[in-house]
């Protein structure tokens, strides 16, 4: 059946899979949308399937791998996504079957983007865990070291730092929130950065006060 170059719109009906003797089906150059019906996998005698130049979306149905007689397959110029099937007749198709479907991924020979592997996903999960749990601990350790150095240097000065207690208290509290025993209770990096920005502002204000006091002391 050739329904190409018409003005058909809407979804491809699932009932199309009720014609198992069908061996030729062209729906190209229409305005069809929605997913490719899983029922197409029931057309066991299908040899030619062209659904190119439509607005189809979703993934390529896995049941199509069972179409052992399928010799021609084209879904180019649509909005499909997901991995290109690798079984059955899909072993013989080329990149010409999948042109201009930006969401599709698969083997390099199809000239589409590579699919995200489980290794890549695990790596992404590890990066998120690092940012959420490990990095705050590093920030906490750095803050504690900074506090110790700051207190030592301040202890050697005869100048009174009017906002020292406030600054040290803010740093200690941030360090404690970053290093709580339960990872769930630790603050995330967005909160760390927001609070560090506030502490930096306080520190700059204090530095200005110190410079003023030092100038007065020297004079």
Number of C-alpha atoms within 10 A of each C-alpha: 11 12 15 17 13 12 10 17 13 12 15 16 12 13 10 15 17 12 15 14 12 17 16 16 17 17 22 23 19 19 17 23 18 16 19 21 19 15 17 23 18 19 22 19 17 23 18 17 21 20 24 24 22 21 21 25 18 15 18 20 18 15 16 23 17 17 20 15 15 23 14 16 22 20 25 21 20 21 21 24 16 18 20 19 19 14 15 16 19 20 10 12 17 14 14 13 19 23 19 17 19 15 17 23 21 17 15 11 9 18 15 20 14 13 16 12 9 9 9 11 11 11 12 12 12 12 13 12 13 13 15 19 22 16 17 25 21 14 17 23 16 13 20 18 12 14 18 13 12 13 13 11 10 14 11 8 9 8 12 12 14 12 15 16 10 12 16 20 12 17 20 15 11 22 22 18 18 28 21 16 10 8 16 10 12 19 18 17 16 11 14 19 11 11 15 16 12 12 18 13 12 17 17 12 12 17 14 12 15 17 11 11 16 13 10 9 10 6 6
